Amino acid sequence: MNQGRWSVDFSATHARRDLRRLDPQVRVRVIAALERLAANDPTIEALKLKGSDEWRIRVGDWRLRFTREDATRTIHVTRVLPRGRAYER
């Protein structure tokens, strides 16, 4: 990703619902990971999903799926799912 801060968007209904349903401890870890991603922390490993415009980061057993809009420097979170469900089509 480019240098500088990105904004994070939870406009996807599924993403907001997924985040609300998490245990409080997991929610804190997910939000912290998103903050690090938005700040371009080099320790965050974001991988592009094959055959998709989506990316993902790992937070323990959870996966955060998102798209990036480079022009507006926005990260659009699409889902927050457990590892087993994160890659279902």
PDB file of N, CA, C and O in Angstrom:
ATOM      1  N   MET A   1       0.839  -1.181   0.000  1.00  0.00           N
ATOM      2  CA  MET A   1       0.000   0.000   0.000  1.00  0.00           C
ATOM      3  C   MET A   1       0.884   1.244   0.000  1.00  0.00           C
ATOM      4  O   MET A   1       2.066   1.187   0.340  1.00  0.00           O
ATOM      5  N   ASN A   2       0.296   2.351  -0.383  1.00  0.00           N
ATOM      6  CA  ASN A   2       1.034   3.600  -0.419  1.00  0.00           C
ATOM      7  C   ASN A   2       1.284   4.125   0.984  1.00  0.00           C
ATOM      8  O   ASN A   2       0.681   3.669   1.956  1.00  0.00           O
ATOM      9  N   GLN A   3       2.191   5.095   1.067  1.00  0.00           N
ATOM     10  CA  GLN A   3       2.458   5.707   2.364  1.00  0.00           C
ATOM     11  C   GLN A   3       1.299   6.615   2.747  1.00  0.00           C
ATOM     12  O   GLN A   3       0.534   7.056   1.890  1.00  0.00           O
ATOM     13  N   GLY A   4       1.178   6.889   4.035  1.00  0.00           N
ATOM     14  CA  GLY A   4       0.097   7.744   4.515  1.00  0.00           C
ATOM     15  C   GLY A   4      -1.068   6.932   5.041  1.00  0.00           C
ATOM     16  O   GLY A   4      -1.124   5.714   4.878  1.00  0.00           O
ATOM     17  N   ARG A   5      -1.987   7.622   5.669  1.00  0.00           N
ATOM     18  CA  ARG A   5      -3.121   6.969   6.321  1.00  0.00           C
ATOM     19  C   ARG A   5      -4.288   6.762   5.355  1.00  0.00           C
ATOM     20  O   ARG A   5      -4.546   7.593   4.485  1.00  0.00           O
ATOM     21  N   TRP A   6      -4.975   5.656   5.522  1.00  0.00           N
ATOM     22  CA  TRP A   6      -6.173   5.327   4.763  1.00  0.00           C
ATOM     23  C   TRP A   6      -7.372   5.462   5.690  1.00  0.00           C
ATOM     24  O   TRP A   6      -7.224   5.402   6.911  1.00  0.00           O
ATOM     25  N   SER A   7      -8.551   5.643   5.124  1.00  0.00           N
ATOM     26  CA  SER A   7      -9.759   5.630   5.946  1.00  0.00           C
ATOM     27  C   SER A   7     -10.382   4.235   5.841  1.00  0.00           C
ATOM     28  O   SER A   7     -10.185   3.529   4.852  1.00  0.00           O
ATOM     29  N   VAL A   8     -11.130   3.853   6.870  1.00  0.00           N
ATOM     30  CA  VAL A   8     -11.778   2.543   6.915  1.00  0.00           C
ATOM     31  C   VAL A   8     -13.283   2.754   6.888  1.00  0.00           C
ATOM     32  O   VAL A   8     -13.825   3.565   7.640  1.00  0.00           O
ATOM     33  N   ASP A   9     -13.958   2.004   5.998  1.00  0.00           N
ATOM     34  CA  ASP A   9     -15.395   2.147   5.796  1.00  0.00           C
ATOM     35  C   ASP A   9     -16.085   0.819   6.097  1.00  0.00           C
ATOM     36  O   ASP A   9     -15.682  -0.225   5.584  1.00  0.00           O
ATOM     37  N   PHE A  10     -17.120   0.863   6.924  1.00  0.00           N
ATOM     38  CA  PHE A  10     -17.923  -0.322   7.266  1.00  0.00           C
ATOM     39  C   PHE A  10     -19.333  -0.181   6.680  1.00  0.00           C
ATOM     40  O   PHE A  10     -20.314  -0.543   7.330  1.00  0.00           O
ATOM     41  N   SER A  11     -19.432   0.340   5.466  1.00  0.00           N
ATOM     42  CA  SER A  11     -20.760   0.568   4.909  1.00  0.00           C
ATOM     43  C   SER A  11     -21.468  -0.728   4.520  1.00  0.00           C
ATOM     44  O   SER A  11     -22.692  -0.741   4.391  1.00  0.00           O
ATOM     45  N   ALA A  12     -20.723  -1.814   4.332  1.00  0.00           N
ATOM     46  CA  ALA A  12     -21.357  -3.098   4.005  1.00  0.00           C
ATOM     47  C   ALA A  12     -22.132  -3.602   5.222  1.00  0.00           C
ATOM     48  O   ALA A  12     -21.569  -3.722   6.311  1.00  0.00           O
ATOM     49  N   THR A  13     -23.403  -3.892   5.044  1.00  0.00           N
ATOM     50  CA  THR A  13     -24.259  -4.347   6.132  1.00  0.00           C
ATOM     51  C   THR A  13     -23.686  -5.587   6.802  1.00  0.00           C
ATOM     52  O   THR A  13     -23.698  -5.694   8.028  1.00  0.00           O
ATOM     53  N   HIS A  14     -23.185  -6.525   6.003  1.00  0.00           N
ATOM     54  CA  HIS A  14     -22.621  -7.749   6.558  1.00  0.00           C
ATOM     55  C   HIS A  14     -21.437  -7.440   7.481  1.00  0.00           C
ATOM     56  O   HIS A  14     -21.307  -8.047   8.544  1.00  0.00           O
ATOM     57  N   ALA A  15     -20.592  -6.519   7.087  1.00  0.00           N
ATOM     58  CA  ALA A  15     -19.406  -6.196   7.881  1.00  0.00           C
ATOM     59  C   ALA A  15     -19.800  -5.611   9.239  1.00  0.00           C
ATOM     60  O   ALA A  15     -19.237  -5.992  10.266  1.00  0.00           O
ATOM     61  N   ARG A  16     -20.754  -4.699   9.248  1.00  0.00           N
ATOM     62  CA  ARG A  16     -21.207  -4.110  10.523  1.00  0.00           C
ATOM     63  C   ARG A  16     -21.804  -5.176  11.423  1.00  0.00           C
ATOM     64  O   ARG A  16     -21.521  -5.218  12.620  1.00  0.00           O
ATOM     65  N   ARG A  17     -22.638  -6.047  10.841  1.00  0.00           N
ATOM     66  CA  ARG A  17     -23.256  -7.119  11.622  1.00  0.00           C
ATOM     67  C   ARG A  17     -22.192  -8.087  12.144  1.00  0.00           C
ATOM     68  O   ARG A  17     -22.235  -8.489  13.307  1.00  0.00           O
ATOM     69  N   ASP A  18     -21.241  -8.462  11.289  1.00  0.00           N
ATOM     70  CA  ASP A  18     -20.168  -9.368  11.705  1.00  0.00           C
ATOM     71  C   ASP A  18     -19.407  -8.788  12.898  1.00  0.00           C
ATOM     72  O   ASP A  18     -19.119  -9.498  13.861  1.00  0.00           O
ATOM     73  N   LEU A  19     -19.086  -7.513  12.831  1.00  0.00           N
ATOM     74  CA  LEU A  19     -18.323  -6.869  13.899  1.00  0.00           C
ATOM     75  C   LEU A  19     -19.128  -6.835  15.202  1.00  0.00           C
ATOM     76  O   LEU A  19     -18.579  -7.089  16.274  1.00  0.00           O
ATOM     77  N   ARG A  20     -20.415  -6.524  15.115  1.00  0.00           N
ATOM     78  CA  ARG A  20     -21.270  -6.479  16.315  1.00  0.00           C
ATOM     79  C   ARG A  20     -21.369  -7.833  17.000  1.00  0.00           C
ATOM     80  O   ARG A  20     -21.484  -7.895  18.224  1.00  0.00           O
ATOM     81  N   ARG A  21     -21.328  -8.905  16.243  1.00  0.00           N
ATOM     82  CA  ARG A  21     -21.506 -10.248  16.796  1.00  0.00           C
ATOM     83  C   ARG A  21     -20.246 -10.837  17.425  1.00  0.00           C
ATOM     84  O   ARG A  21     -20.316 -11.886  18.066  1.00  0.00           O
ATOM     85  N   LEU A  22     -19.105 -10.188  17.257  1.00  0.00           N
ATOM     86  CA  LEU A  22     -17.860 -10.717  17.808  1.00  0.00           C
ATOM     87  C   LEU A  22     -17.822 -10.590  19.324  1.00  0.00           C
ATOM     88  O   LEU A  22     -18.448  -9.702  19.902  1.00  0.00           O
ATOM     89  N   ASP A  23     -17.077 -11.494  19.960  1.00  0.00           N
ATOM     90  CA  ASP A  23     -16.804 -11.340  21.385  1.00  0.00           C
ATOM     91  C   ASP A  23     -16.044 -10.031  21.574  1.00  0.00           C
ATOM     92  O   ASP A  23     -15.277  -9.636  20.695  1.00  0.00           O
ATOM     93  N   PRO A  24     -16.241  -9.354  22.697  1.00  0.00           N
ATOM     94  CA  PRO A  24     -15.577  -8.065  22.902  1.00  0.00           C
ATOM     95  C   PRO A  24     -14.055  -8.112  22.735  1.00  0.00           C
ATOM     96  O   PRO A  24     -13.471  -7.187  22.170  1.00  0.00           O
ATOM     97  N   GLN A  25     -13.407  -9.176  23.220  1.00  0.00           N
ATOM     98  CA  GLN A  25     -11.948  -9.257  23.098  1.00  0.00           C
ATOM     99  C   GLN A  25     -11.524  -9.375  21.638  1.00  0.00           C
ATOM    100  O   GLN A  25     -10.541  -8.762  21.224  1.00  0.00           O
ATOM    101  N   VAL A  26     -12.251 -10.151  20.871  1.00  0.00           N
ATOM    102  CA  VAL A  26     -11.939 -10.316  19.449  1.00  0.00           C
ATOM    103  C   VAL A  26     -12.208  -9.015  18.703  1.00  0.00           C
ATOM    104  O   VAL A  26     -11.429  -8.621  17.835  1.00  0.00           O
ATOM    105  N   ARG A  27     -13.309  -8.349  19.040  1.00  0.00           N
ATOM    106  CA  ARG A  27     -13.645  -7.071  18.397  1.00  0.00           C
ATOM    107  C   ARG A  27     -12.527  -6.054  18.590  1.00  0.00           C
ATOM    108  O   ARG A  27     -12.177  -5.327  17.660  1.00  0.00           O
ATOM    109  N   VAL A  28     -11.968  -6.001  19.792  1.00  0.00           N
ATOM    110  CA  VAL A  28     -10.862  -5.068  20.059  1.00  0.00           C
ATOM    111  C   VAL A  28      -9.662  -5.405  19.171  1.00  0.00           C
ATOM    112  O   VAL A  28      -9.024  -4.507  18.621  1.00  0.00           O
ATOM    113  N   ARG A  29      -9.356  -6.697  19.031  1.00  0.00           N
ATOM    114  CA  ARG A  29      -8.224  -7.113  18.192  1.00  0.00           C
ATOM    115  C   ARG A  29      -8.472  -6.805  16.722  1.00  0.00           C
ATOM    116  O   ARG A  29      -7.554  -6.400  16.009  1.00  0.00           O
ATOM    117  N   VAL A  30      -9.707  -6.995  16.265  1.00  0.00           N
ATOM    118  CA  VAL A  30     -10.057  -6.703  14.875  1.00  0.00           C
ATOM    119  C   VAL A  30      -9.920  -5.214  14.592  1.00  0.00           C
ATOM    120  O   VAL A  30      -9.336  -4.824  13.581  1.00  0.00           O
ATOM    121  N   ILE A  31     -10.450  -4.388  15.470  1.00  0.00           N
ATOM    122  CA  ILE A  31     -10.366  -2.933  15.286  1.00  0.00           C
ATOM    123  C   ILE A  31      -8.919  -2.471  15.324  1.00  0.00           C
ATOM    124  O   ILE A  31      -8.526  -1.597  14.551  1.00  0.00           O
ATOM    125  N   ALA A  32      -8.119  -3.053  16.220  1.00  0.00           N
ATOM    126  CA  ALA A  32      -6.700  -2.692  16.282  1.00  0.00           C
ATOM    127  C   ALA A  32      -5.986  -3.074  14.981  1.00  0.00           C
ATOM    128  O   ALA A  32      -5.142  -2.321  14.494  1.00  0.00           O
ATOM    129  N   ALA A  33      -6.319  -4.235  14.419  1.00  0.00           N
ATOM    130  CA  ALA A  33      -5.706  -4.656  13.157  1.00  0.00           C
ATOM    131  C   ALA A  33      -6.099  -3.711  12.025  1.00  0.00           C
ATOM    132  O   ALA A  33      -5.273  -3.379  11.175  1.00  0.00           O
ATOM    133  N   LEU A  34      -7.352  -3.283  12.013  1.00  0.00           N
ATOM    134  CA  LEU A  34      -7.792  -2.337  10.982  1.00  0.00           C
ATOM    135  C   LEU A  34      -7.086  -0.992  11.129  1.00  0.00           C
ATOM    136  O   LEU A  34      -6.737  -0.360  10.132  1.00  0.00           O
ATOM    137  N   GLU A  35      -6.878  -0.559  12.356  1.00  0.00           N
ATOM    138  CA  GLU A  35      -6.147   0.690  12.584  1.00  0.00           C
ATOM    139  C   GLU A  35      -4.710   0.578  12.066  1.00  0.00           C
ATOM    140  O   GLU A  35      -4.184   1.506  11.452  1.00  0.00           O
ATOM    141  N   ARG A  36      -4.092  -0.567  12.324  1.00  0.00           N
ATOM    142  CA  ARG A  36      -2.729  -0.781  11.826  1.00  0.00           C
ATOM    143  C   ARG A  36      -2.715  -0.832  10.305  1.00  0.00           C
ATOM    144  O   ARG A  36      -1.795  -0.304   9.681  1.00  0.00           O
ATOM    145  N   LEU A  37      -3.723  -1.463   9.695  1.00  0.00           N
ATOM    146  CA  LEU A  37      -3.817  -1.515   8.242  1.00  0.00           C
ATOM    147  C   LEU A  37      -3.981  -0.110   7.669  1.00  0.00           C
ATOM    148  O   LEU A  37      -3.324   0.240   6.689  1.00  0.00           O
ATOM    149  N   ALA A  38      -4.845   0.689   8.267  1.00  0.00           N
ATOM    150  CA  ALA A  38      -5.078   2.054   7.799  1.00  0.00           C
ATOM    151  C   ALA A  38      -3.834   2.925   7.939  1.00  0.00           C
ATOM    152  O   ALA A  38      -3.637   3.863   7.166  1.00  0.00           O
ATOM    153  N   ALA A  39      -3.006   2.615   8.916  1.00  0.00           N
ATOM    154  CA  ALA A  39      -1.782   3.388   9.141  1.00  0.00           C
ATOM    155  C   ALA A  39      -0.593   2.839   8.355  1.00  0.00           C
ATOM    156  O   ALA A  39       0.534   3.304   8.530  1.00  0.00           O
ATOM    157  N   ASN A  40      -0.835   1.853   7.492  1.00  0.00           N
ATOM    158  CA  ASN A  40       0.223   1.240   6.676  1.00  0.00           C
ATOM    159  C   ASN A  40       1.307   0.574   7.509  1.00  0.00           C
ATOM    160  O   ASN A  40       2.484   0.632   7.154  1.00  0.00           O
ATOM    161  N   ASP A  41       0.927  -0.048   8.595  1.00  0.00           N
ATOM    162  CA  ASP A  41       1.880  -0.787   9.428  1.00  0.00           C
ATOM    163  C   ASP A  41       2.467  -1.925   8.586  1.00  0.00           C
ATOM    164  O   ASP A  41       1.720  -2.760   8.075  1.00  0.00           O
ATOM    165  N   PRO A  42       3.798  -1.966   8.437  1.00  0.00           N
ATOM    166  CA  PRO A  42       4.406  -2.994   7.590  1.00  0.00           C
ATOM    167  C   PRO A  42       4.284  -4.409   8.156  1.00  0.00           C
ATOM    168  O   PRO A  42       4.559  -5.373   7.440  1.00  0.00           O
ATOM    169  N   THR A  43       3.881  -4.561   9.415  1.00  0.00           N
ATOM    170  CA  THR A  43       3.745  -5.901   9.989  1.00  0.00           C
ATOM    171  C   THR A  43       2.400  -6.549   9.647  1.00  0.00           C
ATOM    172  O   THR A  43       2.217  -7.744   9.880  1.00  0.00           O
ATOM    173  N   ILE A  44       1.465  -5.779   9.101  1.00  0.00           N
ATOM    174  CA  ILE A  44       0.173  -6.335   8.675  1.00  0.00           C
ATOM    175  C   ILE A  44       0.376  -6.983   7.315  1.00  0.00           C
ATOM    176  O   ILE A  44       0.858  -6.349   6.376  1.00  0.00           O
ATOM    177  N   GLU A  45       0.002  -8.248   7.221  1.00  0.00           N
ATOM    178  CA  GLU A  45       0.154  -8.979   5.964  1.00  0.00           C
ATOM    179  C   GLU A  45      -1.204  -9.059   5.273  1.00  0.00           C
ATOM    180  O   GLU A  45      -2.031  -9.912   5.595  1.00  0.00           O
ATOM    181  N   ALA A  46      -1.417  -8.162   4.323  1.00  0.00           N
ATOM    182  CA  ALA A  46      -2.656  -8.165   3.544  1.00  0.00           C
ATOM    183  C   ALA A  46      -2.394  -8.937   2.259  1.00  0.00           C
ATOM    184  O   ALA A  46      -1.457  -8.630   1.521  1.00  0.00           O
ATOM    185  N   LEU A  47      -3.223  -9.935   1.996  1.00  0.00           N
ATOM    186  CA  LEU A  47      -3.076 -10.750   0.796  1.00  0.00           C
ATOM    187  C   LEU A  47      -4.285 -10.571  -0.108  1.00  0.00           C
ATOM    188  O   LEU A  47      -5.425 -10.542   0.355  1.00  0.00           O
ATOM    189  N   LYS A  48      -4.022 -10.451  -1.394  1.00  0.00           N
ATOM    190  CA  LYS A  48      -5.105 -10.354  -2.375  1.00  0.00           C
ATOM    191  C   LYS A  48      -5.655 -11.746  -2.629  1.00  0.00           C
ATOM    192  O   LYS A  48      -4.895 -12.691  -2.841  1.00  0.00           O
ATOM    193  N   LEU A  49      -6.978 -11.875  -2.609  1.00  0.00           N
ATOM    194  CA  LEU A  49      -7.612 -13.165  -2.857  1.00  0.00           C
ATOM    195  C   LEU A  49      -7.618 -13.451  -4.350  1.00  0.00           C
ATOM    196  O   LEU A  49      -7.934 -12.575  -5.155  1.00  0.00           O
ATOM    197  N   LYS A  50      -7.275 -14.660  -4.712  1.00  0.00           N
ATOM    198  CA  LYS A  50      -7.228 -15.047  -6.125  1.00  0.00           C
ATOM    199  C   LYS A  50      -8.618 -14.968  -6.746  1.00  0.00           C
ATOM    200  O   LYS A  50      -9.607 -15.378  -6.139  1.00  0.00           O
ATOM    201  N   GLY A  51      -8.678 -14.438  -7.962  1.00  0.00           N
ATOM    202  CA  GLY A  51      -9.937 -14.366  -8.691  1.00  0.00           C
ATOM    203  C   GLY A  51     -10.927 -13.366  -8.133  1.00  0.00           C
ATOM    204  O   GLY A  51     -12.125 -13.469  -8.397  1.00  0.00           O
ATOM    205  N   SER A  52     -10.445 -12.393  -7.361  1.00  0.00           N
ATOM    206  CA  SER A  52     -11.339 -11.443  -6.710  1.00  0.00           C
ATOM    207  C   SER A  52     -10.639 -10.097  -6.571  1.00  0.00           C
ATOM    208  O   SER A  52      -9.412 -10.018  -6.642  1.00  0.00           O
ATOM    209  N   ASP A  53     -11.415  -9.045  -6.372  1.00  0.00           N
ATOM    210  CA  ASP A  53     -10.852  -7.728  -6.071  1.00  0.00           C
ATOM    211  C   ASP A  53     -10.624  -7.558  -4.579  1.00  0.00           C
ATOM    212  O   ASP A  53     -10.122  -6.525  -4.137  1.00  0.00           O
ATOM    213  N   GLU A  54     -10.995  -8.576  -3.799  1.00  0.00           N
ATOM    214  CA  GLU A  54     -10.902  -8.484  -2.345  1.00  0.00           C
ATOM    215  C   GLU A  54      -9.520  -8.865  -1.834  1.00  0.00           C
ATOM    216  O   GLU A  54      -8.773  -9.612  -2.465  1.00  0.00           O
ATOM    217  N   TRP A  55      -9.218  -8.322  -0.674  1.00  0.00           N
ATOM    218  CA  TRP A  55      -8.005  -8.623   0.070  1.00  0.00           C
ATOM    219  C   TRP A  55      -8.434  -9.227   1.394  1.00  0.00           C
ATOM    220  O   TRP A  55      -9.617  -9.210   1.735  1.00  0.00           O
ATOM    221  N   ARG A  56      -7.468  -9.768   2.150  1.00  0.00           N
ATOM    222  CA  ARG A  56      -7.785 -10.262   3.481  1.00  0.00           C
ATOM    223  C   ARG A  56      -6.595 -10.076   4.404  1.00  0.00           C
ATOM    224  O   ARG A  56      -5.440 -10.082   3.978  1.00  0.00           O
ATOM    225  N   ILE A  57      -6.912  -9.910   5.684  1.00  0.00           N
ATOM    226  CA  ILE A  57      -5.900  -9.954   6.732  1.00  0.00           C
ATOM    227  C   ILE A  57      -6.376 -10.945   7.777  1.00  0.00           C
ATOM    228  O   ILE A  57      -7.574 -11.178   7.939  1.00  0.00           O
ATOM    229  N   ARG A  58      -5.414 -11.523   8.483  1.00  0.00           N
ATOM    230  CA  ARG A  58      -5.724 -12.486   9.540  1.00  0.00           C
ATOM    231  C   ARG A  58      -5.663 -11.799  10.890  1.00  0.00           C
ATOM    232  O   ARG A  58      -4.792 -10.967  11.148  1.00  0.00           O
ATOM    233  N   VAL A  59      -6.601 -12.161  11.742  1.00  0.00           N
ATOM    234  CA  VAL A  59      -6.587 -11.730  13.141  1.00  0.00           C
ATOM    235  C   VAL A  59      -6.910 -12.986  13.936  1.00  0.00           C
ATOM    236  O   VAL A  59      -8.076 -13.271  14.208  1.00  0.00           O
ATOM    237  N   GLY A  60      -5.884 -13.730  14.306  1.00  0.00           N
ATOM    238  CA  GLY A  60      -6.089 -15.009  14.967  1.00  0.00           C
ATOM    239  C   GLY A  60      -6.824 -15.955  14.042  1.00  0.00           C
ATOM    240  O   GLY A  60      -6.378 -16.201  12.921  1.00  0.00           O
ATOM    241  N   ASP A  61      -7.963 -16.496  14.505  1.00  0.00           N
ATOM    242  CA  ASP A  61      -8.768 -17.403  13.690  1.00  0.00           C
ATOM    243  C   ASP A  61      -9.794 -16.661  12.838  1.00  0.00           C
ATOM    244  O   ASP A  61     -10.638 -17.294  12.203  1.00  0.00           O
ATOM    245  N   TRP A  62      -9.736 -15.353  12.815  1.00  0.00           N
ATOM    246  CA  TRP A  62     -10.694 -14.536  12.072  1.00  0.00           C
ATOM    247  C   TRP A  62     -10.035 -13.947  10.838  1.00  0.00           C
ATOM    248  O   TRP A  62      -8.828 -13.709  10.818  1.00  0.00           O
ATOM    249  N   ARG A  63     -10.843 -13.714   9.805  1.00  0.00           N
ATOM    250  CA  ARG A  63     -10.371 -13.116   8.567  1.00  0.00           C
ATOM    251  C   ARG A  63     -11.199 -11.883   8.263  1.00  0.00           C
ATOM    252  O   ARG A  63     -12.429 -11.915   8.311  1.00  0.00           O
ATOM    253  N   LEU A  64     -10.509 -10.799   7.950  1.00  0.00           N
ATOM    254  CA  LEU A  64     -11.164  -9.555   7.557  1.00  0.00           C
ATOM    255  C   LEU A  64     -11.023  -9.427   6.055  1.00  0.00           C
ATOM    256  O   LEU A  64      -9.912  -9.325   5.534  1.00  0.00           O
ATOM    257  N   ARG A  65     -12.143  -9.432   5.362  1.00  0.00           N
ATOM    258  CA  ARG A  65     -12.130  -9.275   3.911  1.00  0.00           C
ATOM    259  C   ARG A  65     -12.468  -7.828   3.591  1.00  0.00           C
ATOM    260  O   ARG A  65     -13.359  -7.232   4.198  1.00  0.00           O
ATOM    261  N   PHE A  66     -11.734  -7.267   2.617  1.00  0.00           N
ATOM    262  CA  PHE A  66     -11.941  -5.867   2.278  1.00  0.00           C
ATOM    263  C   PHE A  66     -11.524  -5.604   0.839  1.00  0.00           C
ATOM    264  O   PHE A  66     -10.808  -6.391   0.220  1.00  0.00           O
ATOM    265  N   THR A  67     -11.994  -4.474   0.329  1.00  0.00           N
ATOM    266  CA  THR A  67     -11.535  -3.966  -0.960  1.00  0.00           C
ATOM    267  C   THR A  67     -10.834  -2.649  -0.683  1.00  0.00           C
ATOM    268  O   THR A  67     -11.053  -2.007   0.344  1.00  0.00           O
ATOM    269  N   ARG A  68      -9.985  -2.264  -1.628  1.00  0.00           N
ATOM    270  CA  ARG A  68      -9.247  -1.003  -1.500  1.00  0.00           C
ATOM    271  C   ARG A  68      -9.629  -0.079  -2.641  1.00  0.00           C
ATOM    272  O   ARG A  68      -9.744  -0.509  -3.788  1.00  0.00           O
ATOM    273  N   GLU A  69      -9.820   1.164  -2.327  1.00  0.00           N
ATOM    274  CA  GLU A  69     -10.067   2.181  -3.342  1.00  0.00           C
ATOM    275  C   GLU A  69      -8.891   3.151  -3.276  1.00  0.00           C
ATOM    276  O   GLU A  69      -8.847   4.052  -2.438  1.00  0.00           O
ATOM    277  N   ASP A  70      -7.941   2.937  -4.183  1.00  0.00           N
ATOM    278  CA  ASP A  70      -6.697   3.710  -4.153  1.00  0.00           C
ATOM    279  C   ASP A  70      -6.921   5.205  -4.359  1.00  0.00           C
ATOM    280  O   ASP A  70      -6.250   6.022  -3.728  1.00  0.00           O
ATOM    281  N   ALA A  71      -7.849   5.570  -5.226  1.00  0.00           N
ATOM    282  CA  ALA A  71      -8.072   6.983  -5.546  1.00  0.00           C
ATOM    283  C   ALA A  71      -8.487   7.785  -4.318  1.00  0.00           C
ATOM    284  O   ALA A  71      -8.058   8.926  -4.147  1.00  0.00           O
ATOM    285  N   THR A  72      -9.323   7.194  -3.460  1.00  0.00           N
ATOM    286  CA  THR A  72      -9.788   7.908  -2.264  1.00  0.00           C
ATOM    287  C   THR A  72      -9.083   7.428  -0.997  1.00  0.00           C
ATOM    288  O   THR A  72      -9.360   7.914   0.100  1.00  0.00           O
ATOM    289  N   ARG A  73      -8.164   6.462  -1.160  1.00  0.00           N
ATOM    290  CA  ARG A  73      -7.420   5.880  -0.036  1.00  0.00           C
ATOM    291  C   ARG A  73      -8.391   5.361   1.036  1.00  0.00           C
ATOM    292  O   ARG A  73      -8.282   5.687   2.218  1.00  0.00           O
ATOM    293  N   THR A  74      -9.343   4.540   0.573  1.00  0.00           N
ATOM    294  CA  THR A  74     -10.362   3.995   1.458  1.00  0.00           C
ATOM    295  C   THR A  74     -10.311   2.477   1.458  1.00  0.00           C
ATOM    296  O   THR A  74     -10.174   1.850   0.408  1.00  0.00           O
ATOM    297  N   ILE A  75     -10.421   1.893   2.639  1.00  0.00           N
ATOM    298  CA  ILE A  75     -10.521   0.449   2.818  1.00  0.00           C
ATOM    299  C   ILE A  75     -11.985   0.162   3.128  1.00  0.00           C
ATOM    300  O   ILE A  75     -12.516   0.644   4.129  1.00  0.00           O
ATOM    301  N   HIS A  76     -12.638  -0.620   2.273  1.00  0.00           N
ATOM    302  CA  HIS A  76     -14.047  -0.975   2.454  1.00  0.00           C
ATOM    303  C   HIS A  76     -14.107  -2.387   3.021  1.00  0.00           C
ATOM    304  O   HIS A  76     -13.874  -3.355   2.296  1.00  0.00           O
ATOM    305  N   VAL A  77     -14.415  -2.515   4.303  1.00  0.00           N
ATOM    306  CA  VAL A  77     -14.511  -3.828   4.943  1.00  0.00           C
ATOM    307  C   VAL A  77     -15.807  -4.482   4.468  1.00  0.00           C
ATOM    308  O   VAL A  77     -16.885  -3.898   4.577  1.00  0.00           O
ATOM    309  N   THR A  78     -15.686  -5.718   3.931  1.00  0.00           N
ATOM    310  CA  THR A  78     -16.862  -6.413   3.423  1.00  0.00           C
ATOM    311  C   THR A  78     -17.351  -7.497   4.366  1.00  0.00           C
ATOM    312  O   THR A  78     -18.558  -7.706   4.489  1.00  0.00           O
ATOM    313  N   ARG A  79     -16.434  -8.193   5.038  1.00  0.00           N
ATOM    314  CA  ARG A  79     -16.824  -9.260   5.968  1.00  0.00           C
ATOM    315  C   ARG A  79     -15.771  -9.420   7.051  1.00  0.00           C
ATOM    316  O   ARG A  79     -14.599  -9.106   6.846  1.00  0.00           O
ATOM    317  N   VAL A  80     -16.205  -9.914   8.210  1.00  0.00           N
ATOM    318  CA  VAL A  80     -15.337 -10.339   9.308  1.00  0.00           C
ATOM    319  C   VAL A  80     -15.843 -11.725   9.685  1.00  0.00           C
ATOM    320  O   VAL A  80     -16.885 -11.865  10.325  1.00  0.00           O
ATOM    321  N   LEU A  81     -15.087 -12.755   9.277  1.00  0.00           N
ATOM    322  CA  LEU A  81     -15.576 -14.127   9.403  1.00  0.00           C
ATOM    323  C   LEU A  81     -14.540 -15.046  10.030  1.00  0.00           C
ATOM    324  O   LEU A  81     -13.341 -14.772   9.965  1.00  0.00           O
ATOM    325  N   PRO A  82     -15.005 -16.149  10.646  1.00  0.00           N
ATOM    326  CA  PRO A  82     -14.044 -17.149  11.111  1.00  0.00           C
ATOM    327  C   PRO A  82     -13.357 -17.782   9.902  1.00  0.00           C
ATOM    328  O   PRO A  82     -13.918 -17.813   8.807  1.00  0.00           O
ATOM    329  N   ARG A  83     -12.166 -18.274  10.105  1.00  0.00           N
ATOM    330  CA  ARG A  83     -11.334 -18.795   9.028  1.00  0.00           C
ATOM    331  C   ARG A  83     -12.077 -19.777   8.132  1.00  0.00           C
ATOM    332  O   ARG A  83     -11.950 -19.700   6.910  1.00  0.00           O
ATOM    333  N   GLY A  84     -12.835 -20.681   8.691  1.00  0.00           N
ATOM    334  CA  GLY A  84     -13.515 -21.702   7.917  1.00  0.00           C
ATOM    335  C   GLY A  84     -14.573 -21.174   6.958  1.00  0.00           C
ATOM    336  O   GLY A  84     -14.842 -21.798   5.932  1.00  0.00           O
ATOM    337  N   ARG A  85     -15.174 -20.037   7.280  1.00  0.00           N
ATOM    338  CA  ARG A  85     -16.234 -19.476   6.432  1.00  0.00           C
ATOM    339  C   ARG A  85     -15.746 -18.340   5.545  1.00  0.00           C
ATOM    340  O   ARG A  85     -16.476 -17.891   4.661  1.00  0.00           O
ATOM    341  N   ALA A  86     -14.539 -17.874   5.766  1.00  0.00           N
ATOM    342  CA  ALA A  86     -14.055 -16.662   5.095  1.00  0.00           C
ATOM    343  C   ALA A  86     -13.878 -16.837   3.595  1.00  0.00           C
ATOM    344  O   ALA A  86     -13.914 -15.852   2.858  1.00  0.00           O
ATOM    345  N   TYR A  87     -13.689 -18.055   3.126  1.00  0.00           N
ATOM    346  CA  TYR A  87     -13.372 -18.240   1.717  1.00  0.00           C
ATOM    347  C   TYR A  87     -14.466 -18.960   0.946  1.00  0.00           C
ATOM    348  O   TYR A  87     -14.261 -19.345  -0.205  1.00  0.00           O
ATOM    349  N   GLU A  88     -15.625 -19.146   1.565  1.00  0.00           N
ATOM    350  CA  GLU A  88     -16.756 -19.768   0.880  1.00  0.00           C
ATOM    351  C   GLU A  88     -17.267 -18.832  -0.202  1.00  0.00           C
ATOM    352  O   GLU A  88     -17.241 -17.612  -0.041  1.00  0.00           O
ATOM    353  N   ARG A  89     -17.723 -19.394  -1.280  1.00  0.00           N
ATOM    354  CA  ARG A  89     -18.269 -18.573  -2.370  1.00  0.00           C
ATOM    355  C   ARG A  89     -19.753 -18.685  -2.409  1.00  0.00           C
ATOM    356  O   ARG A  89     -20.397 -18.068  -3.258  1.00  0.00           O
TER     357      ARG A  89
END
